[in-house]
Amino acid sequence: MTKKRAGLPPQWEEVFAGRSMRQVAAAAGIYADRVSRFVKGEGVEEGTAELIADALGIPVKKAWELRGEPIQEPFTLPRKAQRLSRSQRDAILRVIDGMLEGRDDKSTDSTRENPGLFLVSAADTLAAQKGRTQADIEDEEADRWDGVDPPAPDEGV
């Protein structure tokens, strides 16, 4: 039986086989805090999981399962997504990037309720649905005005 190591969740003890997080980190070529964050279930990148799994001599799928996260199949969009315009695709990619950034930030910034979701505004999403960028919409709105601002609501007409 191996000696219990401080900070190591019980499900990882057999896999670490008496090695410290620093030893595993050195074998993986990463900092020990990344190993610690991974085994504790905190946010890390996919590449980090692969490096740790290799250093431990286990499949990456097993490493994710030990974290309590079953490996997910690769995400693919439906075939009809090919009909999306370039700006619609860009909007979707920005949403995905924002969600992933928010997920990775959870370990460092727990004060924001929904980190990452603010990156794409409703106007950007609406513009993307119409196949236009927010800049396109702003340009169109600017072209509608003849240079005279409408009266403020309290000034009357």
N, C-alpha and C positions, 0 to 999 in steps of 0.2 A: 504494500500500500504506500502511495506517495504522500509526502508531507503536504498538508494544506498550506497554500500560499495566500498571503494577505491580498485582498482585492481581486482574487480570481474566483469567478462564479463556479459553483460546484460542478456544473456540467462540463467545464473545460479542464478539470484536473487531470483526467486520464489522457486527454489529448496533449496537454503540456508536458506530461511525463516527467515532472520534476524540474522542468526548465522554468526560468523566470520570464516575465514579460520582456525584460531587457535583453535576455538571450535570444528570444524569438524575434524581437525587433532587430537585433543585430544581424541575425540570419536572413531577415527579410529586407534589410537595408533601409529601414525606416526608424522613426523615433518611437520610443517606448510608449509615449502617451497615445499614439495612434493605435497601438495594439490594445492598450487599456480601454480606449474608447470603443473599439470594435467589440471586444469580449463583453463589455458592459451594455452593449446594445445602443450605443450613442451613434450619431451621424458620422459616417465615413464614406469615402468614394469606393466604387466598385473595384478599382485597381488595388486599393489597399486590402480589400478582402482577399483578392487573389494572391498578393504577396504574403499575407499572413498564412493563408491556407498552404501555400507552397513551403513556407518555412516550417510549418507544423507537420508537413507530409500527409495532408488530408485533402480530399477534393473540396473545391470552393463551395459546392452545394452543401456539404457537411458543415462547413464553417457557418454558413448562413442559418442552417437548421439549429446549430448549437446556440446561436444568438436568439433563436425563437422566431426566425423569419424564414419561412419556406421560400426556396428560390422560385422566382416567377419566370414564366415563359417570356420570351422577348415580345415587346409591345409593337404591334403593327397596326397601321390604320386600315380601315376597310378599302376595298378596291375603288369604290366610288369617290374616295378622297382625291383621286387623280384629277378629278374635275375642278378642284379648287384652284383659284388663281394664285399667282406668286405671292401677292400681298396677304391673301388668306392663309397660305402655308406659313408665311413669316409670322403672322399673328399667332398661329397655333404653336409654333416653335418658341415664341417669346413666352407664352403661357406655360409651356412645359419647362423652359429654363427657369422661370420664376418659381414654379412649384418645387423644382429640384433645389434651387438656391435656398428657398425657405426651409426645406427639409434638412439641408446641410447646416443651416444657420441655427437650427433648434438647439444644438449642443452648446453654442456660444452666446446666443441671445434669446433668452426665454421670456423677454418682456413683451415682444410683439405677439399678438394673438394669431395672426395669419401672415407670417413673413413670406415675402415673395409674391403674394397675390396682388399687391399694389403696382407691380411693374407694368401691367397692361391695363390701360384705362378702358372704361366703357366705350369711349369714343373710338379708341383703336380697334376694339372688337367689332363695333358697328361698322367702321370703315372697312375692316377686313371682310365682313359679311357681304359688303357691297362691292368688293374687289378693288377698294381704294385704300390708300394710306391716310393717316390723320392729316398729313401735310397736304394731300390732294383736297381734302374737305375744307381745310382752312383757306387754301388758295381760292376754291370756289366761292366760299363765303365772302372773302375779301373782294372778289370780282363783282359780287352782287351790289355792293355799296358804291355809290357815286361820289364818295368822299365826304358826304354830309351825314353826321350821326343823327339817328332818330331822336326825338325829344325824350327826356326822361319821363317816367310815368307821372310824377308829381308836377311837371311843367305844363301839362295839358297840350292840346294840339292846335 
